[in-house]
Amino acid sequence: MTLHDLQDALEANPKRFPRFVLPDGDHIPAHAHVTEVGHVVRNFIDCGGLVGKEEKILLQTHVGDDTDHRLRSDRFAKILQLGNRVVPSTNLDVDVEYDCCVVAQYPIAEARPDGQHLNLILRRGRTQCRARERRESETTAGCCAASAACC
């Protein structure tokens, strides 16, 4: 889900309470704060020698001691608007960072209204081997001829 899509979902459901639904169906506690809106740029070189770049929006959540805290969609939308000062585009995908024994990042797959909640469905992120994916998409002869394309 892009930042633009998330903002639209929040603005369309201003009185609902966003609820982050983890891939296993559990929820991030309802009193979690969204403490940061960040623009993350990752420059890398893969095992086949190809240089790449990824960009995304990262929302940091924090579960504190204030269990009475509840973030409503309208307030969440305002927090995202503050992030516009550091976010170059609302067309970037959004990940949610959550600390539950380890810090993990989950891409937002979709937003679904559910009673008083706006469920933000999180999915598992996946690692990948881009060189392998390139190799599989090329012909066998092309892969073998261009060793930089293979690990």
C-alpha positions in Angstrom: 0.0 0.0 0.0 1.3 3.4 -0.9 1.3 6.4 1.5 -1.3 8.0 -0.7 -3.6 5.0 -0.4 -3.1 4.9 3.4 -3.9 8.6 3.7 -7.1 8.1 1.6 -8.2 5.2 3.8 -7.6 7.2 7.0 -9.4 10.3 5.7 -12.3 8.1 4.5 -12.6 6.6 8.0 -11.8 9.6 10.4 -13.7 8.3 13.5 -12.4 4.7 13.3 -9.4 3.4 15.3 -6.6 2.1 13.1 -5.6 -1.4 14.2 -2.4 -3.0 12.9 -3.1 -6.7 12.1 0.1 -8.8 12.1 0.5 -11.6 9.5 -0.4 -14.2 12.1 -3.7 -12.5 12.9 -2.5 -11.0 16.2 -2.7 -7.2 16.7 -0.2 -4.6 17.7 -1.6 -3.3 21.0 -4.3 -0.7 20.6 -2.4 1.9 22.7 0.6 1.9 20.3 1.9 5.3 19.2 3.1 6.1 15.7 6.2 7.9 16.8 8.0 8.4 13.4 7.2 8.9 9.8 10.4 8.2 7.8 11.7 8.1 4.3 14.1 5.2 3.9 16.5 4.9 1.0 18.5 1.7 0.6 21.3 1.6 -1.9 22.8 -1.8 -2.5 24.8 -4.1 -4.8 23.5 -7.6 -5.2 25.5 -10.8 -5.3 25.6 -10.6 -9.1 27.1 -7.2 -9.1 24.1 -5.1 -10.1 23.6 -1.8 -8.2 20.1 -1.0 -7.0 18.1 1.4 -4.9 14.8 1.0 -3.0 12.8 3.6 -1.3 9.9 3.3 1.1 8.0 5.0 3.9 8.6 3.6 7.4 6.2 4.2 10.3 7.7 3.5 13.6 5.3 2.2 16.3 6.0 2.3 20.0 4.1 0.5 22.7 4.5 2.4 25.9 2.9 2.4 29.4 0.0 4.7 28.5 -2.6 2.0 27.9 -5.5 4.5 27.7 -4.0 6.0 24.5 -6.0 5.3 21.3 -5.0 6.7 18.0 -7.9 7.7 15.8 -7.7 7.7 12.0 -8.1 11.5 11.8 -5.1 12.1 14.1 -3.1 9.4 12.3 -3.7 11.2 9.0 -2.4 14.4 10.6 0.8 12.7 11.7 1.3 11.4 8.1 0.8 15.0 6.8 3.6 16.1 9.2 5.7 13.5 7.4 5.3 15.3 4.1 8.3 17.5 5.2 10.6 14.5 4.8 8.7 12.3 2.3 9.5 13.0 -1.3 6.5 11.2 -2.8 3.2 9.7 -1.5 3.5 7.0 -4.2 6.1 5.1 -2.0 5.1 1.9 -0.3 4.6 1.9 3.5 6.1 -0.4 6.1 5.3 -0.5 9.8 8.1 -1.1 12.2 7.1 -2.9 15.4 9.3 -4.0 18.4 8.0 -7.2 19.9 11.1 -9.1 21.1 12.9 -8.1 17.9 12.4 -5.1 15.6 10.5 -6.2 12.5 9.1 -4.3 9.5 5.9 -5.3 7.8 4.5 -3.9 4.6 0.9 -2.7 4.7 -1.1 -4.9 2.3 -4.5 -3.3 2.7 -6.9 -1.2 4.8 -10.3 -2.8 5.8 -13.0 -1.0 7.8 -14.3 -3.3 10.6 -16.8 -1.8 13.0 -15.0 0.8 15.1 -11.7 -0.2 13.6 -9.8 0.4 10.4 -7.8 -2.8 10.1 -4.4 -2.2 8.5 -3.4 -5.7 7.3 0.3 -6.3 7.6 2.1 -8.9 5.6 5.5 -10.5 6.0 8.4 -9.0 4.2 10.6 -11.3 2.1 14.2 -11.4 1.3 15.1 -12.2 -2.3 18.0 -12.9 -4.6 17.7 -10.5 -7.5 20.6 -12.1 -9.4 18.8 -15.4 -9.3 15.6 -13.8 -10.4 17.4 -12.2 -13.3 19.0 -15.5 -14.2 15.7 -17.3 -14.2 14.2 -14.7 -16.4 17.0 -14.9 -19.0 17.8 -17.8 -21.3 20.3 -20.3 -20.0 22.8 -19.3 -22.7 22.5 -15.6 -21.8 23.0 -16.3 -18.1 26.1 -18.4 -18.6 27.5 -15.8 -21.0 27.1 -13.0 -18.5 28.6 -14.2 -15.3 27.8 -10.9 -13.6 24.1 -11.8 -13.8 24.6 -14.9 -11.7 25.7 -15.5 -8.1 
